[in-house]
Amino acid sequence: MRFKLQVQEDDKDPRQWHDVHAADGSLLVFDDEGAARSKLEELYPILVKMERFEQDTKRTRVLRIIEDDDD
């Protein structure tokens, strides 16, 4: 299983989720969900902490990548 990170930059538009990329432009992908969540907190500490205190606010997420078996 693989995981990627997403962030919502504009809290007024819930459709505006963006994948998180590495410095070289490649998509940040993790084999472990815990590692993905740790990296998300490292990169976006304020947003992650805000989510802990504001239950209705969700601006970061870790998504499982569903891979096509035909590839």
Legacy VTK file of the C-alpha trace (Angstrom):
# vtk DataFile Version 3.0
C-alpha trace
ASCII
DATASET POLYDATA
POINTS 71 float
0.000 0.000 0.000
1.211 3.482 -0.812
0.135 6.870 0.521
0.294 10.501 -0.610
-0.279 13.820 1.132
-2.773 16.509 0.226
-3.338 20.027 1.556
-6.240 22.422 1.115
-4.707 25.863 0.730
-8.015 27.790 0.706
-10.330 26.836 3.569
-13.205 28.658 1.853
-13.092 26.316 -1.164
-13.166 22.633 -0.144
-12.553 21.578 -3.762
-9.047 23.032 -3.739
-6.960 20.082 -2.533
-3.393 19.812 -3.817
-0.900 16.952 -3.781
2.286 17.627 -1.834
5.480 17.397 -3.886
9.150 17.047 -2.997
11.694 19.776 -3.756
12.484 18.082 -7.079
8.814 18.261 -8.130
8.079 14.574 -7.689
5.007 13.450 -5.779
5.774 12.610 -2.142
4.788 8.951 -1.741
5.134 6.746 1.338
4.894 3.001 1.917
3.859 3.519 5.544
0.839 5.568 6.665
2.532 6.537 9.939
5.527 7.929 8.062
3.196 9.862 5.774
1.350 11.391 8.739
4.651 12.331 10.398
5.871 14.059 7.238
2.554 15.898 6.912
2.939 17.224 10.450
6.569 18.169 9.761
5.667 20.104 6.605
2.410 21.687 7.833
2.634 21.823 11.635
0.231 24.744 12.060
-2.515 23.229 9.891
-2.222 19.835 11.576
-2.369 21.393 15.045
-5.350 23.557 14.076
-7.228 20.420 13.039
-6.753 18.951 16.498
-8.499 21.922 18.121
-11.114 22.746 15.478
-13.128 19.617 14.772
-14.874 21.034 11.685
-11.625 22.110 10.035
-9.869 19.622 7.768
-7.101 21.061 5.581
-4.585 18.216 5.450
-5.004 14.549 4.630
-3.197 11.330 3.891
-4.698 9.344 1.024
-4.130 5.740 0.071
-3.073 5.395 -3.546
-5.088 2.735 -5.318
-2.837 1.116 -7.862
-4.111 -0.465 -11.047
-3.216 -4.159 -11.278
-2.948 -3.844 -15.073
0.136 -1.609 -14.873
LINES 1 72
71 0 1 2 3 4 5 6 7 8 9 10 11 12 13 14 15 16 17 18 19 20 21 22 23 24 25 26 27 28 29 30 31 32 33 34 35 36 37 38 39 40 41 42 43 44 45 46 47 48 49 50 51 52 53 54 55 56 57 58 59 60 61 62 63 64 65 66 67 68 69 70
